Amino acid sequence: MDGALIVVHRPRGSGGRRVTVRGQIIGLAHSDRDLVEFLRQSGLDETSAEDMVAGNSALIEWRGGRAHHYEAA
């Protein structure tokens, strides 16, 4: 796999971060809870999604800001 499977893009000016899975936009997350829900809707079970987000999985790339921060810069 080239790059991360899941990308959490830089915070937007109005807050929130765009989330893509395999290059497809799946939503605008305003919290880790939103991110878990998007991953669950993409096919992961909730426990796996929670573990992936909480454990800073190598499958998630946080771009343009600190991980787990969703506020506008």
N, C-alpha and C positions, 0 to 999 in steps of 0.2 A: 504494500500500500504506500502510495506517495503522499506524505503529509498526513494530517489528522483526519479521522473520519468525521468528527464533529468539530465545528468551528464556532466559537462564541466571539463575535466581532466586537470592535471597540464600542464603548458607550456612545449613544447618540446624543445630540445636543439637548433633546427633550427627555433624556433618560431611557433606560432599557438598552438591550443589546440584541442585535439580529443574530439568529442561530441558524446555521446551515448544517445539513447532514448530507455528505457526499455531493456537496455543491448545490443542493436544493434548499431554499429558504423554508424553514418550518415554523418560524414565529419570531416574536419580539419578546424576549424574557426581561422581566423586571425584578426577578429574584431567582435563587436556586430552585425554589419550589416550581416556578414556571418552567425552568430548564428540565427538571425531572419530568414534569408532565409532558413536555414536548418529546422527550426521549421515549416515554411510555407510549405516546401516540404513534411513535415511529416504529414500535415493535418490541421494545425492551420491556421486561416485566418491571414493576415499580421498585422492587428491592434492588435489582441490578442497576436500574437508573439512579437510585439514591446512592448506592455504593460507588458508582462511577463518578458522580458529581462530588460527593464528599471526599472521595479518595484521590481526587486530582488525577484521574486516569490519563494515561498517555494517549488515549483515543480522543481526548478533548484538548483542543488548542484554544487558549485564551489570547486574543489579539487586541493590542492597543489599550491595554489597561490591566489592572490587577485582577486576578481570578476572584470571582465571587462578589465583585463590585459592579453595580448596575447604574449608579447615579451618573448624571452628565458630568463631564470633566470640567 
